[in-house]
Amino acid sequence: MRSYTSVLIGKLVFATVCCFPVPLALIVGYAAWDEGEDWAWIALLIGLVGSVLIPVMALKDARRQFPRITRRDRVKHESVSYGDDTFVMWAPRSEQGSTQARLARADVLEASLVRYSPDGEATFTTCFGDYAPDEFTPLIRLKLRVHHAEEPDGADESAWFEITDEWRVPSLCLSAVTAGRLAVLVDPATPGSRADPKAPRKVTPHWPRSALMAGTRTSRMIDLEGRWTDATRRPGRLLQQMRIAREAGGIEMVGDTIDLRRLDAHTAARYTALIARDRDLPEDRAPVTEPGEESRWIVDHLPGESAAFGSVGSRWSRRGGVLVRARFLHMRVTHTFQGHGPVLDTVLRIRPADGTPPFDAARRLTVPMDYLAVLHRTREAVLHADPNGRSYVIDWARTNLLAGTTAAKIIAPDGQELPLTGRPDAIWALMNLLASHGLSNPTPVLDLRKRRLSAVAGMLLEVVRGTGTEANATRL
């Protein structure tokens, strides 16, 4: 992983090369001043101002490109209170559909990436207004099962119909496709068409609501008596909440929460009745991902940094650098895009390794699209902590491995393969063991037959097989 210093030097050299005529103005101005020319001060001023702007531009570009978090990023006054299990997402607006359209649930049966081809992966592209270019919005072919009934029931074939089409999916909402649950608007049957309920109709996915339906966004409600209820991953209740909000013309949310005390009496009464029904007959939480995820696993075809156990700088390791975990609490779209992911305004909760209280940091980051596609599973990130504790750097290779974008495994000295799929705590412990010993492994496979890993092979196997405690592995 490149260091911030190397990125800054590269940006400084680039800015100097691009602006080389400006410093030359200093030389020209000095020569003119020496000869007593009246215009010498103009050239000197241009050269001086330009020379100052070069490092300023380099610092700005390095900060934008390099995912480094410093003390200046700490959140001092929070407008929204974030709980440890909160995730607030402000996604781009979606097509509203016709006023006669009905809001329904749809299950994603199959998904495949059709096109994603931005021009130039390293550059930043900024648009104005709410415009999101098609080249930065993946085109995905989806096979959907759209349900007419309130509760999907696969045994009643008249309660659903299937449709296959291609849709542009905002990057921030890709996890709804992987999770397999969408909120869609279904237009009514056109006059003169067949009355067959299984006949396909126009279907318009609503992507922010789909992220809510998938469980990526958390959803809470405060009733009229100030009590909290949670509807996250309860698709039946969420669908009813969405319908009430749509009929009311939109409901204001504070973070991820709807406060009934702020609503008009009629809308609040409808929500109160919904809460009462849920308390009498509570709905079970839906699975994190619906069955058949392999048929809609588009993660492998999306750009992003390759998942790996990660590289380790020898100087960083010798000085006592450690890995720490953080959790995304907030993501908001901006109008800037990059090839391998959108640029988002984020808030992370960082948990320092020295046991000091966690703190929140707000940072504008380019978030890889393959990570966004599994955001319904986890919002955790892995950070390099500077030995002096003054800065943190997001390690997207380790973050993607911990998130499960690529299957991790370990190969024992006897050649036995031990899969680590679905074991993030074991993966985290292995990362810490490798980092504490200054060992890099730039792949998702740990091959203990290699000589450089022989000294720690026993400890690594203890973690994987559960004979060693995770806490001990982390401290080593």
Secondary structure by P-SEA (a helix, b strand, c coil): cccaaaaaaaaaaaaaaaaaaaaaaaaaaaaaaaacccaaaaaaaaaaaaaaaaaaaaaaaaaacccccccccccccccccccccbbbbbcccccccccccccbbbbbcbbbbcccccccccbbbbbcccccccccbbbbbbbccccccccccccccccbbbbbbbbbbcccaaaaaaacbbbbbbbccccccccccccccbbbbbaaaaaaaaccbbbbbbcccbbbbbbccaaaaaaaaaaaaaaacbbbbcccccccccccaaaaaaaaaaaaaaaacccccccccccccccccccccccccccccccccaaaaaaccccbbbbbcbbbbccccccccccccbbbbbbbccccccbbbbbbccccaaaaaacccccbbbbbbcccccbbbbbaaaaaaaaccbbbbbbcccbbbbbccccaaaaaaaaaaaaaaccccccccccccccccccaaaaaaaaaaccccaaaaaac
